[in-house]
C-alpha cells in the first residue's frame, strides 16, 4: 500500500504539470508506443514517447491488486526509451498494466508470473455454508501465498473442489467485486433479502472481497443469508446504514457501501484514498464530473469517523450518550482529518473538501420499516461538551437526517430528543383537519414526523428529509407545525429548499408534529408575465405560500401596485415571528408609499447588522441623491445581496417600490435569515 500511495502522489504532481505543458505545445506528428514483459525477476518496458510530449513523461506500473510497483519519468519529445526494474516481493500475480501518461495516454497489459524466489506461505481456515447450513466447502486449513485476498481465496477453493462461482465487476478492473453465486446458489434465490456474505475472524466484512487481504491464521467463512446478513453477522449486519445522495457512479457506490463496514480511522482513510487514486487515472473532464461525489464521500467518511451505531430494535430505539463517548468519537474524527490531510499533501485538488469538514457527531438508527420511534438521551456533561465545542448531532435513519445544534445548557441531569416516524395511514389521519392557505387538500411532500424534547430551547433543529411525493411547477414547500395531537396546525415561515428529491431547512425550535406540505398560490397576472421576467415568480410564490404576502383580490397579485411602509413592517413582523419593529421615529409617514432608500434602512434595522461601513463597495451615478444617514444602509443591503442597483448605474433611492420588487427583495432577505425565529 505504501508503494502505491507514494507512486500515486508523484503521479498526481507530474500529471498536473504535464497537463499544463501539453496545452502549450504544437500539434503531434507521432503517437507514443509502449510494450512490457517479464524476464524472471525483472520487468522490461520499452517504447517511444510522442513528439508532442514535454521533456519528461510519467510512466506508472500497477499490479493485479492495484498497487503501484514502479514509477519513473522517461525522456519525452518523441525519444525512444527502455527501462527495467526488479519485481518487488509484495507484488500480486496476474495481469499488470504499464501506463505512459503521454499526450494520449497509452497502456500495455502484461502478465506477472511466479518468480524464482518462493513467496512465503500462510495458513488460513476456510469454509462455505449454503442455505440452511448446507455444506458447500468443508471447513479446513489451506496453505496459500501471503497477501492473498478473500476473493483470490474463494477462487482457489473453487479450483480445488471444482464448483462454479459468479461475480460482478462493474468497472472490469478486478476491484470492488461482488459475489453473485457460489455452486449454483445465487442471490435472491431464497427471497429478496438473500445472498452471500462473508466473515473474517468472526466479524462482518470490512471492504469488498477483493480488497480484504488475509494474514496468517485467518478464519474465513462464506455464508448464505436470507435476511441481509442479520442472522449470520449479528450486530455487524448493515441495519444502521446511512444513505447519502450520490451519482450513478459504481466507484462511489462501492465506497459508500464499504464505509458502513469500517471500524477504524485508517480503514476509513483507505476507502477514501482508494477512490482518489482511481480518479487520478481519469482525464481532467471526467475528474471534474465527479467532484460533487468527492465532496459527499468526504462528508460521509468524516461522519463515519464519529458515528454511534444504535442497537437494533423492533419498534423503539433508545440511545444514551455520555461525555466519554462524545470525547472519544470527536477525537477519532479529529485523527481521521489529520491522517487524511497527510495523504492529501500532494493532492491540492482535493484539499478544499477537507477544510470544509467540521466536527459532527452522528447517531445511526436502525434503518428498518418496523422502527416507529427513536430517542436520544444526552447526559448533562455530554450536552455541555457539545455546546462548548459547537458540535451538532445528526440523527440518521437511512436517508432521513435531522440535525440538533446545541445553543443552551441542559437544565437537568438528562436531556432528550424523541423522533416519531408516522406511516401513511397515521399521517393521513393527522392531516384530516388541516386547512392549507390555497384551500386545497393537504399535499404532503415527506412522511410525517413528531419531534419532542424535554427542553425545547436547548437546541436548534434542521431537517434533511427524503420526499415521498414530487413537487409540481407552481408549488412551494411549506412547514406546518402543531404542539400535540390536540393542538391546531400552524403555518410557519421556515425557509425550505427542495433538491434531488429531498427537503432541507432550519426549523429552529419548532417541535411537536411536523408536516411538509406543498402550497400552490395562483395569480393570473403572475402567469401572464413574459418569459424574460419569469424569475419573479419564485419569490412571489414562496412569500404567498408562507402567508406573508397576499393577493390583491380577483385572482391577481398586483405586480405593479405600490407598497406602503405599514405593509412592509407587517411583512417583516411575520417573517420574524416577533414583535412589530414599529417605532415613532421610523413610522411618522406610515401610510406613505415606500421608496427604495426606505426599504434599505428598514431591512438593516430589522436585521440588526452593524451599520459601520469602512469603505463603500458601490458608487452610483446618483450617489448625491442618497441622504448621508442612509448611505451605510444602502451599502449593507447591496453587500448582502438583498437589493441591487439599476442597470444604468443608479441606485434610484427615491423611486417608489412595487409589490413585485418588494417580493424579490424580501425573498432574498428571507433566504439568508433562513426563516428561523430570532431568540
N, C-alpha and C positions, 0 to 999 in steps of 0.2 A: 504493500500500500504506500509506503514511503517513496519508493521509486516512482510510482505513478503520479503522486502528488507533486514531487519535485519536477518531473518532466512536464506535467500539465501547467505548472506555474511558469516555467521557462517558455513553454509554447505560447501561452497567452500573451506574454510581453512581446515575444517576437512576432506573432501574428498581427498584433495591433500595429506594430511598427511597419510590418510588411504591407498591411492594408493601406497605410498612408503613402508609402513609397510607390506602391503599384498604381496609385491614382495619378502619378506624375511621370510615367514612362510612356514611350511610344508604342505603337501597335506591335503585336507579336508576329514574328515571322517563323518561329519554330516552337512546337509544344514540348513540354517536358516528358521524359520517359523514366520508368523505374522497374527494376526486377530484383528479386531477393531469393536466396536459397540457403539451406542449412548445410554445413560441411563439418560433420562431427560436432565438436563443441563450439564451433564458430558459425556466425551468420554473415554472409557476404551480400552486400547491396550495391548495385551499380545502376547507372543511368545518366541522363543529361538533364540539366535544368533548361528552362525556357529562355530564349534571348530577351524576353520582356521582363525577366525577373531582376530584382536588385542584386547587389553584390553577394549576398548570402541568403540561403533559403533553408528554413527549418525542415528537418527530417525526423519523424517520430515512428517508433515501432511499438505496437501494442500486442500482447499475447492473447491467448484464447480466453483468459479470465478478465481481460480489460485493463491489465496492468501495463503501464509504460515501462518497457525494459531497455529502451535505448533512445537517446535524443542527441542530435548533432546538427549544427549548421553546415551545409555544404556550399561550395562555390557556385554562384549564380551566373547570370549573363550568358546562358547557353553553354556553359562549360560541362564537360563530362566529369563524373565522379565515381569513385569506388571506395566504400568504407566497409569495415568488418569489426565485429565485436564478439566477445565471448559470452555465451548464453549464461545468464545468472542462474544460480541454484534454485531460486524460488519461482522460476518460470513455469507457466502452465502449458502442458502439452496440448496440441491441437492447432487449428488454423490461426496464425498470427497475421497481422496487417502492417505493412510498411507504407507510410504516407508521406509524400513530398508536398509541402504546402507552397506550391508554385503558383503562378498566375491562375492556372486552372489546377485545382487540387488533384493529384494523381496518386493512386494507391495500387498496391500489389499484395495479394494474399498468398501465403505460402505455409506449408506445414512445419511445425517444430516437433520432431520425433524424439524418442528416447535417446539420451546421450550416454556416453561410455560410463560415466560415473553413476552409480546407482543412487536413486532418491531414497531417502530414509523412509522407513515404513512405520505406520501407526496401526493400532488395533482399535476397531470400533465395534460396538454391538448394534445389530440392525434387525428390524422386523417390519412386516407389513401385515396389518389386520384389516380385513374387509368388513362387510355389513354383518352386524350381529355376531361379531367375534370370529368370523371365518378366517382361517389362517392361510394367507397367500404366500408369505415368505417366513419360514420358521425362524424364531429368534436365534441368532448365532453370532459368533465373533468373526470378523473379517479383517484380513491384513490388507491395507490399502496404502497408497502413497500419501505422504504428509502434504497437507494443504488441499486435500480433495474437498469439493463442495458436496452438500446434501444431494444436489441434482446428479452430480457425477457418481455418487454412491448408489443412487437409485438406478442409474443406467448400468452400472457394474453388476448390481444384483439381478437386473433383468436379463443380462447376458449369461449369468451363472445358471439361472433357473429357467431361462427361455420363456419368459412371459412378456407380453407386449405392454408398452406404456405410450400414452398420447399426451402431448403437451402443447401449449400455445406460447409462441414467441412473437409478440406483436411487431417488434422492430426488426426481427430476423437478425439479431446481433448476439444471441446467446445470453442476454441479460433479462432479468425480471421474468423468468419462465414461470408459467402457471400449469400445474398438473391437472389434466382433464380426466384421464382414465388410467387405471392400472389393472392389468389382467382382465380387460373387458368390462370392468365395473367403473362407470363414468359418473360425473357429477349429474345431479338431478334424476338419476335412475331410481332413487328411493324417496323422491319428494323434492319440493322447491328449495329446501334448505340442506340438501345432501351434497356431498363432495368430499375431497381429500384434504386432510390437514396433517401437519407433522409436528413432532416434539423432539427436542434435543435435551437430554439430561432432565427429563420430566417437565420442561417448560415449553410454552407455546412458541410459535415462530417469531424470530426477531426481524427477519428480512425474507425476500424471495428465496426459493430453494437453491438457486444458482449463486446467491450472494452470501450464503452461510457456509463458512469454511470450518472444517472439523479439526479438533485436536485429539491427541491420544486418549483412549479410553472413553470416548464419547458414546452415548447411548441414543440411537436414532430410531424413532418409530413413525411409520406412516399409518394413519388411522382413517377409516371411512366414517364420516359423520352424517347424521340425519337432521341435526339441529344447529348448523353453523359452528360446530365445534364446542358447544356448551358442555355436553356430556364428557367429551374427550379432554378438553383443555381447562374446564372449570373456570376459575376467575380470570384465566388468561384469554378466554374467548372474547370475541370482538363485540361485546354487548354495550360498551360505552363509547362506541365510535362517534367522533365528532366529524361532521361532514362540512367540507369547505367548497365554495363555488370556484371551479376551475374550468379550463377549456377542455376540449376533447382529446388532448394530448395523452397518449399512453404513458409517456415518460413521467408526467406529473401525476397521473392517476396512480401509477405504481408507487411513486414516492409517498403520496398521501397515505396509501394503504400501509406501507412499511412503517410510517411514523407511529401507527397505532400499536405496534409491537415492540417499539424501542423502550428500553428501561434505563439507559444511562445517557448522559450528555454526549459522550463520544459516539454512541450509536446514532444519535440524532444528527450530529455533525456529519457523520459518514453518509447518511441518507441525503442531506443537502449537497454535500460536495460531489457525490456520485452524479447527481443531476447536473451540476455546474460543469463537471468535466465532460459530460456528454454534450452539453450545449456548445462547448468551445470548438467542436469539430464542425459545427454548422456555420453557414455563411452569415454575414452581417444582417441581412434582411430577415433570415429565419430566426436568428437570435432575438432580434427586436420584437418579433411577434410574440415571443414567449415571456417578455419582461413582466406583464401583469401576473402571469402564473408564478414567476420567480418571487414577486412580492408576496403573493399568497402563500407560497411554500415557506418563505422566511417567517411569516407571521405564524403559520401553523406549527412549524418546528419550535419557534420561540415559546409558544403557548404550551406545547407538549412538554417542554423542559420544566414547567411549573404546573402540572396537572394532577389533581387529585381524582382518583377513579372511585366513583361511588359503587358500593356493592349492589348486586342485583336485588331487585325486589319485585314482587308481583304487581302491587298497586301503588305502594308508597315507598319512597326512598328518602332516607334521612342521613344527613352528613353533618358531623360535628367537626369544627375547625378550631384548633388551638394555636397559641402563639408559636410553639415549637415547630409545628407543621408549616406555618406561614414562613418562618425564617429559613427553614431548610429548603423549601421549594424555591423561594426567591433567590437563595444562594446558588442553587443548582442552575437557575435561569441565568444568573449573572455569569457563572462559569461557562455556560453554553455560549453566551455572547462573546466572551473573551476568546474561547477556543475557536469559534467560527471566525472571529476577527483575525486571528493568527493565520488561518488558511486563506483569508481574502486579501492578504498584504499585496500580492501580485495580481489581484483581480479588481482593479479600480471600477470596472463597470458595475459590479455587484455591491460595492461598499455602501452606496447610499441606502440600499434596502436595510442594511444592518443598523445604520444610525437612526432609522425611523422606528426601531423596536423600543418599546417602553415596558418596564416591569408590569406584569399582569399575572394574576392568579386565576386558574381555571378549575372548575369542578365539572367533571364529565359524568353526566347522569346516564343511567341505563337507557339505551335507545330502543325501548320496547313499547309496542302499542298498548300493552296492558298497564303501563305506568300512568296512574291518574294524578299523582301529586308528588312533589319533592320539597323538602325543607332543609335549608342551610342554617346551622346554628353556629354563631361566632361567639367564642368566649370574649370577655371584656378586653383582655390583653391582645388577642389576635386582631380584634377590630381596631384597637388603638394603634397597633403596629402598621396596619394597612392605611389608616388615616394619616399618620405621621409620614409614612413613606409615599403617600399619594398613589397607592396601588389599587386599581379597580379589580373587581372579582367578576368573572364571567361564569354564569351557569349555562351549560351547553347540553343539549339533548338532540343528537343527530345534527340536523341543520338549523335547529332552533337555538337562539342565543339571546340571553338577557344579561346586561352588564349593570353592576351595582358599584357606584363610586362613593366611598365614604366621605362625608362632609362634616359630620358632627360626632363627638364621642358617644359611646354607649352609656346610657344612664342606668344600666343594670348589669348583673354578672353575665348575662347571656342575651344576645340579640339575634333574632331570627328573621329570615325571609322565606315565605312559602309560596310555591307556584302550583296552581291547579290547572290541569290540561283538560279542557272540555271537548267531548266528542261532538259530532254534528248534531245529534238529537238534543244534547244539553244546550248547545249554542242557539239552536232554533227556538227552544223554549224561552231562553233568556231574552231574546230579541223580540218577543211577541208584542210587547207594549212600547217598543222604541219608535218614536216618530222622527224621521230624518228631516232635514231642512228642505230637501227638494220634494217632500211629500210622497215619496215613493217607498216601497217596501225596502227594508234594510238589505244592502248588498255587501256581505262580509268579504273582505279580501284575505283574511287569515283565519285560522281556527280561533276559538275563544279561549281566553286565559283569565285566571284570577291571581292577582299578586297581593299578598298581605304581608305585613311586617309588624313587629312589636314596637317599633319606633320609626314612624314614617319620615321624620325629618333627618334621620341619621345618614341616609344615602340618596343619591340621585340615580334614577333608573333610565337606562337606554335600551331600546329594543332593536333586534335584528332578526325578524321572523320570516319564515317562508310563506309565500302566498298560496292560498288554496283556490283562488279564482283570479281571472285575468282582468285587469283594469282596462276599460274601453276608452277610446278617444272622447274627450269632453268630461270625463270623470276626474275627481280629485280625492286622494286618500285622506280620511279624517279619523280622529281618535275620539271615541265616546267612552265615558267612564262613569261608574256608579260605585258608591262605597260598599254596598252589600246588596243582597237579593231583594231587599225591601226598598232600597233607595231608587231614586229617579236617574235615568240616564242623562248625562250632561255632555254636550259637545265641548271639547277643549280646543285651544288654539295651538296645539302641538304641531310643529312642522314635521311632516313625514315625507320621506323620499321613497320612490319605487324604482328599483333597478334589478335586472337579472332575476325576476320573479321573487324578489324579497322586498320587505318593507322595513325601513330603518328610521329611527328618530329618538330624540331625547324627551322622555315624558316626565322628567323631574321627579316629584314626589307623589305623582298620581298612583294610587293603589286601589284595590278592590277589583271588580270585574272590568275588564278592558276589552273593547271591541274596535277593530279597524275596519271601517266601512268606506265604500266609495259613494261620493255625492256627485250629482250631475246638475249643476246650475244651468239654466237655459235662458239666453238673452238673444233676441232676434238681431239687434244691432251688432252684437259681437260676432255672429256667424256671417254677417254681411261685410265684414272687414276685407279689404283687398289682401292678396297674398303677401305683399311686402310688409304688412302690418300684423301678420299672424302671431308674431312674438308677444303681442299684447294680451293674447287670450289666456295664457297660463297664469299670469298674476291675477287677473280678474276672476278666473275660475277658482283659484286657490283661496283668495280672500272671501269670495262669496260662499264657498263650501264651508269654511270655518265660521261663517256668520258675522264677520266684522265689516263687510260691505254689502249693502242690499241693492236690488234693482230699483229703478225709478217708476215702476208700475207699467202696465200694459206690455209686459214681457220684454222690457228694454233695460239696459244698464245705464243709459245716459252718458255715453262716452265723452261727449264734449261739454257736459254741464259743469259749471264752476263748483268749487269746493269751499266751504266755509271753515273758519278756524274751529268752530264748535264741532263740526263733523270730524275733523282731524283729531281733535282732543278725545272725542268719544271713541274713535277707532283705536288710538294709541292705548286708551284705558282698557279696551277689550283685549288687545294683543298682550298687554302687560298683565292683566288679571288682577290689578291692584286698584288703589285709589286714583281719582282723577288728578291729572297733572296741573289742573287749572289753578291759577292764582291771579290776583288783581293786576299784577304787573304784566302778565302775558295775555290777558283776556279783555283788555279795555275795548277792543273792537271785535268782540266775539262773534258778531253777526256779519262781519265783513268778509267777502271772498278772500281767499288766501293768495299771497304772492309767493314766488319761488324762494325768495330770501327768508320769508316767514317759516316756510317748511323746513329749511335748513336749520334755523335756530331752534324750532320746536323738537326736531329729531335729536339734535345734540343734547338739548336739555333733558329729554326723556331718557336717552341712552346713558347719561351720567359720565360720559367720557371727558377727559381733560380737554379744556379749550385752549391750551397752550400750543401754539404752532411756531416752531423755531424758524422755519423758512417756508415761504409759500411754495407749494408744489405746482400750482397752476396760475397762470396770469391771463386774464381775459381782456379783450379789447374794450369792454365796458366796465373795467375794474373800478373806475371812479364813481360808478353808479351804486356800488355796494357800500353801505354805511360802515364806518370804522368798527362799530360794535358787532357787526355781522360777518366781518371778514374771516375771523377764526372759524366760525361755524361753517361757513362756505367751504373752506379748505378741508375741514374734517369730513363733511358729507361726500366730498369728491374723493378723498383718500380712502374712505370706507367703501366707495362704490355705490352708495345709496342714491346719489344724484350724479348727473353728468352735465357738461356744458352743451351749448348748441353746436351744430355742425359748422357754423360760420365763425366760431371762436368767441362767442359771447356766453356769459352766464345767464343773462336776461333776468336780473333779480326782481324786477317789478312786474313781470308777466304773471297773469292770473293762472292758477293751476286747475286743470280739468280733472274729471274723475278718472279718466284712463291714465293720465300722467301720475296722479297720486297713487293709483293702484300699483303701478310699476315701481314707484319709489318705496312704498310701504312693503311690497313683496321682497325687495332686496333687503330692506331693513329687517324684516321678519326672518328671512333665511339665515342671516348672520346671528341674530339673537336666538334662533332655533325654537322659538315659541315656548321656551321654558320659563315658568313663572319666577320672577325675581323674589329672592328670600329677603 
